[in-house]
Amino acid sequence: MKFIDQVKIYVSAGHGGSGCVAFRREKYVAKGGPSGGDGGRGGHIIIKATKNMSTLLDLRHQQQYRAEKGQYGMGKDMHGRNGKNMVITVPPGTLIKDVDTDEVLFDLTDDGQEFIAANGGRGGLGNAHFKTATRQVPRFAQPGEDGEERNLFLELKLLADVGLVGLPNAGKSTLISSISAARPKIADYPFTTLIPNLGVVQYGGYKSFVIADIPGLIEGAHKGTGLGFQFLRHIERTSVLLHLVDISEMTEDDPVDNFEKIHKELELFSAELIKKPQAVAATKLDIKGSGERLDRLAEYCKDNHYDFFPICAVTKDGIKELANYLGAKVQEHKSNIE
């Protein structure tokens, strides 16, 4: 399934139904009287978060949404039926903006949360409302009001507790497949992962947190180089960032330089990102020749006060300790917010 995390849509709420001009015609009722009912309200446009969706793909295929109009009022004081609401479902984590004003209208973060993106027009009053002692035969009624219309920009930011960052082939997909039930595509060439992957990690018995790997981070990502800029928004909601650094002989790059490149890209994208708790995991311990590079990265992390974890996702060395650490950091972050 194609991953779509940004889309523009047009929404138009239903127009209200017009009020009715009518008069009673009943036997034994002299001259009758006004009996026009009110028009129904137009349907709202409602955007609702549901955990059953993980992408905005459906909205890419249909970009215009119109709710039902309210029914006209009728005689015998009968009110018109309200128009049906149009409900648009999106994944939790969807940010709703007004295209014309760039105003953030709402942030849908919880399953089942709703936002009325466009209000339906009010129904018009029937002529029965306008009868007075001096105007006993009103021959007019109110028209229904127009529904709201808006151009909206929807942006999905994944709701993950831990964000995995690192250069291509640092081992993010392998780690997420080892630490959770997620099964991303894994290969030995750069940019294997083309979309973010989410996984649920269980630790300490029945506790759990959500982890996401962010693909395509390379130097210059904040300017749009590689895939990273497209997906950096997905780590803005995370509680903890975990840097994965390849210390195997498969790469000749200096591990400290690799870490600093990614750290700089995060800072250039958003100064708020580097304020998050960060830890470093040295990956691919099972590959020969990792000793010197491992020691250099460990010393750097110690000097700069980064928590450091040597791991191997294939053999699962260090995975349990890492999961427990990340879980504790997530809980600590949530406690501070509360």
DOKOL-774693 format. One record per residue (C-alpha): x, y, z. Coordinates in steps of 0.1 Angstrom, whole numbers, plus 2048, in hexadecimal, padded with zeros to 3 digits. Example, Ala and Ser with C-alpha at 12.3 -4.5 7.8 and 13.67 -1.06 7.14 Angstrom:
87B7D384E;8897F5847;
//
This chain:
800800800;80D8227F7;815839814;80585B811;80987482E;7FF89581E;7E089E80A;7CA8BC802;7A48B8801;7868CE7FB;7688CB813;7468DA80F;72C8D782A;7078D3821;6F18F181B;6D48F6833;6B18EF826;69A90D820;67C913837;65A90C829;63D924821;61D911828;5FB917838;5E390084A;5C58F4838;5B18E1851;58C8DC854;57B8F286E;59B907873;59292A867;5AB93884E;5C692085A;5E892F862;60D92D859;61A90985C;63B909849;6568F485A;67B8FB85D;6958EF845;6AE8D5851;6D38DC859;6ED8D383F;7048B7847;7268BD857;7478B284A;75789E866;77B891866;78087487D;79F861888;79F83B886;7BB82388F;7B080D872;7C182585A;7E782B857;7E9842839;7D685E827;7D584A806;7AF849804;7AD86F805;7C68717E8;7AD85F7D2;78F8747DD;7978987E4;7748A87E4;75A8A27FF;7378B0801;71E8AA81C;6F88A6816;6E18C4814;6C68C982E;6A38C1823;68A8DD81D;6708E4837;64D8D8830;6298E1838;6178D6858;6348E386C;64A8C7860;6708CD862;6878C2847;6A08A684E;6C38B0857;6DD8A883C;6F4889843;716891850;73488883B;74E876850;772875842;78885B854;7AD861859;7C985186D;7D085E891;7EC87788F;7DC88B873;7E08B1874;7C58C6864;7CE8E8855;7BB902841;7CC907820;7C192B81B;7CC93883E;7E691D847;7D591B869;7D78FA87C;7B38F1882;7B78D0895;7CE8B489E;7BE89289E;7D487D8B6;7BB8648C5;7A78478B6;7838528B2;78B8788B5;77588E89E;7778B1890;75C8C487E;76F8D2861;7518E3851;7308EB861;7108E584F;6FA903847;6DD90B85E;6BA903851;6A392084A;685927860;662920852;64793A850;63792D870;65293F883;649961875;62496387F;61C981895;5FD9928A1;6009AB884;60E99386A;5F997486C;5FF968849;62596A843;62C95F81F;65295B823;66B944833;691944838;6A893481F;6C191B82B;6E4927832;70291B81E;71990182D;73E908834;757901819;77C8FC81F;79C8F180E;7AF8DC827;7D28CE829;7D68AE83D;7F88A3849;7FE88285A;818880876;81C85D883;8148578A7;8338458B3;8458468D5;86883F8C8;87784A8A7;893837896;8AB84E882;8CB847870;8DB84584E;8CE82C834;8D880883D;8DF811861;8C87F486B;8A8806873;8917ED861;8A47CF86F;8A17DD892;87B7E4890;8757C1882;8897B289F;87B7C78BB;8567C68AF;83E7B3899;8437CB87C;8517BC85C;8607D7846;8737D0826;8987C982D;8B47C9814;8D97D1812;8D67F17FC;8CE815806;8AB822807;89B7FF80B;88180F821;86C82880E;85082E828;85183184E;849810861;83880D882;83C7F189B;82F7EA8BE;84B7E08D7;8427CD8F6;8597D0914;8587C9939;83B7B1938;81C7C192B;8297E4924;82D7F1900;83780E8EB;8358178C5;85581A8B1;85A82988E;877828876;87C847860;88A83E83E;8A2851828;8B486883F;8D587582F;8E9894831;8D48B1822;8B38A082C;8A68C183B;8A98D1818;8968B4808;8B389E7FE;8AB8797FF;88B86D80F;89087A832;88089D82E;86088C823;85E878843;87088D85E;84E89A869;846877876;85F879892;85289A89F;8398898B6;85186F8C4;85C86E8E8;87F8608E2;8978608C4;8AE8428BF;8CC8478A8;8D7827896;8FC82788B;90C80C877;92D802887;9347E4870;9507E1856;9357E483B;93A80A83A;95A81E83B;94883D849;95184986B;935840884;938861897;935874876;91786086D;90686888E;90E88D88C;901890868;8DF883872;8DE897892;8E58B787E;8C98AF865;8B18AB882;8BC8CC891;8B88DE86F;8968D086A;8898D988C;89B8E68AB;8818D68C0;88B8B38B4;8AD8B38C4;89E8BD8E6;88E89A8E7;8A087E8FB;8B986D8E3;8CC84D8E5;8E483B8CE;8E58178C4;9038088B2;8F67EE89A;9037CF888;9197C28A4;9197A0893;92E7AC875;9537A9878;9697C787E;9527DC894;9697DF8B2;97C7FF8AC;95E81189D;9488068BA;9618138D4;9638358C2;93D8398C1;93A82E8E6;9548478F1;9438638DE;92185B8ED;93085A910;94187C90B;92188C8FE;90987B917;8F68658FF;8E984490C;8FA8298F7;8EF8068ED;9047ED8D8;8EA7D68C8;8E67BB8AD;8C37B98A0;8CA79788F;8D77858AE;8C279B8C5;8E07A58DA;8D87C38EF;8B47C58E2;8A27BE903;8B77D8915;8B07F18FA;88B7EB8FA;8897EF920;89D80F91F;88781E903;867813915;873824935;87B844922;859845912;848841933;85D85C942;854874926;82F86D929;83087294F;84189494A;82589E932;80A89494A;
//
